[in-house]
């Protein structure tokens, strides 16, 4: 997971990420970009047990101190890699 964290940090700091806002804002309008990025950089990770190649990050690095869950994957292209944030929501 340390290699994953390093990769995620490099991609976030390089602004190489895409957030699926249509999905997130339609269901969870209070989630912000800053909360997602903080969760990716500082949160805890684990592989998604249902989907190969996806990861889940949890973070309390939010303005309201709530716990958010971020589902993401590293998307590889012929030119470069980027983070695709599939969804993010408040953890119940």
C-alpha atoms as an extended CHARMM CRD file, in Angstrom:
* protein
*
        92  EXT
         1         1  UNK       CA              0.0000000000        0.0000000000        0.0000000000  PROA      1               0.0000000000
         2         2  UNK       CA              2.9720000000        2.3630000000        0.4260000000  PROA      2               0.0000000000
         3         3  UNK       CA              3.6430000000        2.2430000000       -3.3240000000  PROA      3               0.0000000000
         4         4  UNK       CA             -0.0410000000        2.9600000000       -3.9600000000  PROA      4               0.0000000000
         5         5  UNK       CA              0.0520000000        5.9490000000       -1.5900000000  PROA      5               0.0000000000
         6         6  UNK       CA              3.1240000000        7.3620000000       -3.3470000000  PROA      6               0.0000000000
         7         7  UNK       CA              1.4760000000        6.9260000000       -6.7530000000  PROA      7               0.0000000000
         8         8  UNK       CA             -1.7660000000        8.5290000000       -5.5670000000  PROA      8               0.0000000000
         9         9  UNK       CA              0.0690000000       11.4930000000       -4.0550000000  PROA      9               0.0000000000
        10        10  UNK       CA              2.0790000000       12.0540000000       -7.2490000000  PROA      10              0.0000000000
        11        11  UNK       CA             -1.0570000000       11.9620000000       -9.3820000000  PROA      11              0.0000000000
        12        12  UNK       CA             -3.0350000000       14.2890000000       -7.0930000000  PROA      12              0.0000000000
        13        13  UNK       CA             -0.1830000000       16.7940000000       -6.8020000000  PROA      13              0.0000000000
        14        14  UNK       CA              0.2380000000       16.6220000000      -10.5870000000  PROA      14              0.0000000000
        15        15  UNK       CA             -3.5060000000       17.3160000000      -10.9620000000  PROA      15              0.0000000000
        16        16  UNK       CA             -3.9640000000       14.0410000000      -12.8250000000  PROA      16              0.0000000000
        17        17  UNK       CA             -7.4080000000       13.0400000000      -11.6290000000  PROA      17              0.0000000000
        18        18  UNK       CA            -10.9790000000       12.9780000000      -12.8670000000  PROA      18              0.0000000000
        19        19  UNK       CA            -13.9050000000       13.0960000000      -10.4570000000  PROA      19              0.0000000000
        20        20  UNK       CA            -17.2960000000       11.7040000000      -11.5340000000  PROA      20              0.0000000000
        21        21  UNK       CA            -19.2220000000       14.7500000000      -10.3370000000  PROA      21              0.0000000000
        22        22  UNK       CA            -22.4770000000       13.8120000000      -12.0810000000  PROA      22              0.0000000000
        23        23  UNK       CA            -22.7250000000       10.6670000000       -9.9900000000  PROA      23              0.0000000000
        24        24  UNK       CA            -21.4530000000       12.2190000000       -6.7470000000  PROA      24              0.0000000000
        25        25  UNK       CA            -23.4190000000       15.4780000000       -6.7500000000  PROA      25              0.0000000000
        26        26  UNK       CA            -26.6980000000       13.7960000000       -7.6740000000  PROA      26              0.0000000000
        27        27  UNK       CA            -26.5490000000       11.6540000000       -4.5430000000  PROA      27              0.0000000000
        28        28  UNK       CA            -24.1250000000       13.4120000000       -2.1820000000  PROA      28              0.0000000000
        29        29  UNK       CA            -24.1550000000       17.1660000000       -2.8850000000  PROA      29              0.0000000000
        30        30  UNK       CA            -22.2200000000       18.0990000000        0.2550000000  PROA      30              0.0000000000
        31        31  UNK       CA            -18.9750000000       16.3410000000       -0.7860000000  PROA      31              0.0000000000
        32        32  UNK       CA            -16.2760000000       18.7780000000       -1.9410000000  PROA      32              0.0000000000
        33        33  UNK       CA            -13.2510000000       18.3940000000       -4.1810000000  PROA      33              0.0000000000
        34        34  UNK       CA            -10.9540000000       19.3330000000       -1.2930000000  PROA      34              0.0000000000
        35        35  UNK       CA            -12.4180000000       16.5420000000        0.8420000000  PROA      35              0.0000000000
        36        36  UNK       CA            -11.9210000000       14.0060000000       -1.9240000000  PROA      36              0.0000000000
        37        37  UNK       CA             -8.3400000000       15.0840000000       -2.5930000000  PROA      37              0.0000000000
        38        38  UNK       CA             -7.4730000000       15.1300000000        1.1110000000  PROA      38              0.0000000000
        39        39  UNK       CA             -8.9510000000       11.6560000000        1.4270000000  PROA      39              0.0000000000
        40        40  UNK       CA             -6.8560000000       10.3970000000       -1.4700000000  PROA      40              0.0000000000
        41        41  UNK       CA             -3.6430000000       11.9190000000       -0.1530000000  PROA      41              0.0000000000
        42        42  UNK       CA             -4.0340000000       11.2700000000        3.5950000000  PROA      42              0.0000000000
        43        43  UNK       CA             -6.7330000000        8.6150000000        3.9780000000  PROA      43              0.0000000000
        44        44  UNK       CA             -6.5520000000        4.8930000000        4.6540000000  PROA      44              0.0000000000
        45        45  UNK       CA             -6.7550000000        2.5560000000        1.6420000000  PROA      45              0.0000000000
        46        46  UNK       CA             -7.8570000000       -0.9560000000        0.9260000000  PROA      46              0.0000000000
        47        47  UNK       CA             -8.6350000000       -2.8560000000       -2.2740000000  PROA      47              0.0000000000
        48        48  UNK       CA            -12.3140000000       -3.0330000000       -3.2320000000  PROA      48              0.0000000000
        49        49  UNK       CA            -13.3280000000       -6.6470000000       -2.6450000000  PROA      49              0.0000000000
        50        50  UNK       CA            -16.0660000000       -6.5240000000       -5.2870000000  PROA      50              0.0000000000
        51        51  UNK       CA            -14.2010000000       -4.9390000000       -8.2150000000  PROA      51              0.0000000000
        52        52  UNK       CA            -10.6830000000       -5.8000000000       -9.3110000000  PROA      52              0.0000000000
        53        53  UNK       CA             -8.4530000000       -2.7520000000       -9.7210000000  PROA      53              0.0000000000
        54        54  UNK       CA            -10.5900000000       -0.4640000000       -7.5720000000  PROA      54              0.0000000000
        55        55  UNK       CA             -9.6730000000        0.9180000000       -4.1710000000  PROA      55              0.0000000000
        56        56  UNK       CA            -11.5040000000        2.4630000000       -1.2690000000  PROA      56              0.0000000000
        57        57  UNK       CA            -10.1470000000        5.3360000000        0.7890000000  PROA      57              0.0000000000
        58        58  UNK       CA            -11.5790000000        6.6100000000        4.0700000000  PROA      58              0.0000000000
        59        59  UNK       CA            -10.8580000000       10.0230000000        5.4680000000  PROA      59              0.0000000000
        60        60  UNK       CA            -11.8660000000       12.3330000000        8.2870000000  PROA      60              0.0000000000
        61        61  UNK       CA             -9.8880000000       15.1820000000        6.7110000000  PROA      61              0.0000000000
        62        62  UNK       CA            -13.1140000000       17.0550000000        6.0560000000  PROA      62              0.0000000000
        63        63  UNK       CA            -14.3560000000       20.4410000000        7.1870000000  PROA      63              0.0000000000
        64        64  UNK       CA            -17.0820000000       18.9330000000        9.3370000000  PROA      64              0.0000000000
        65        65  UNK       CA            -14.9220000000       16.0450000000       10.6420000000  PROA      65              0.0000000000
        66        66  UNK       CA            -17.2940000000       13.5360000000        9.0730000000  PROA      66              0.0000000000
        67        67  UNK       CA            -15.9890000000       10.2750000000        7.6540000000  PROA      67              0.0000000000
        68        68  UNK       CA            -16.1310000000        9.9980000000        3.8790000000  PROA      68              0.0000000000
        69        69  UNK       CA            -15.5530000000        6.9880000000        1.6470000000  PROA      69              0.0000000000
        70        70  UNK       CA            -13.9460000000        7.4350000000       -1.7530000000  PROA      70              0.0000000000
        71        71  UNK       CA            -14.0360000000        4.7410000000       -4.4390000000  PROA      71              0.0000000000
        72        72  UNK       CA            -11.3580000000        5.1360000000       -7.0980000000  PROA      72              0.0000000000
        73        73  UNK       CA             -9.0430000000        3.4140000000       -9.5280000000  PROA      73              0.0000000000
        74        74  UNK       CA             -5.8900000000        4.2870000000      -11.3700000000  PROA      74              0.0000000000
        75        75  UNK       CA             -6.7430000000        4.5800000000      -15.0380000000  PROA      75              0.0000000000
        76        76  UNK       CA             -3.8800000000        3.8070000000      -17.3900000000  PROA      76              0.0000000000
        77        77  UNK       CA             -3.6940000000        5.3980000000      -20.8340000000  PROA      77              0.0000000000
        78        78  UNK       CA             -1.0950000000        5.1300000000      -23.5780000000  PROA      78              0.0000000000
        79        79  UNK       CA              0.3370000000        8.5140000000      -22.5530000000  PROA      79              0.0000000000
        80        80  UNK       CA             -0.0640000000        8.6420000000      -18.7910000000  PROA      80              0.0000000000
        81        81  UNK       CA             -2.0060000000        7.5150000000      -15.7200000000  PROA      81              0.0000000000
        82        82  UNK       CA             -4.6860000000        9.3380000000      -13.7880000000  PROA      82              0.0000000000
        83        83  UNK       CA             -6.9890000000        8.7230000000      -10.8340000000  PROA      83              0.0000000000
        84        84  UNK       CA            -10.6370000000        8.1450000000      -11.6650000000  PROA      84              0.0000000000
        85        85  UNK       CA            -12.8150000000        8.9050000000       -8.6400000000  PROA      85              0.0000000000
        86        86  UNK       CA            -15.9080000000        6.7980000000       -9.1880000000  PROA      86              0.0000000000
        87        87  UNK       CA            -17.8610000000        8.0000000000       -6.1750000000  PROA      87              0.0000000000
        88        88  UNK       CA            -17.5380000000        9.5760000000       -2.7380000000  PROA      88              0.0000000000
        89        89  UNK       CA            -20.0420000000        9.7110000000        0.0800000000  PROA      89              0.0000000000
        90        90  UNK       CA            -20.5180000000       10.1300000000        3.8200000000  PROA      90              0.0000000000
        91        91  UNK       CA            -19.8510000000        6.9070000000        5.6770000000  PROA      91              0.0000000000
        92        92  UNK       CA            -22.8610000000        5.9710000000        7.7710000000  PROA      92              0.0000000000
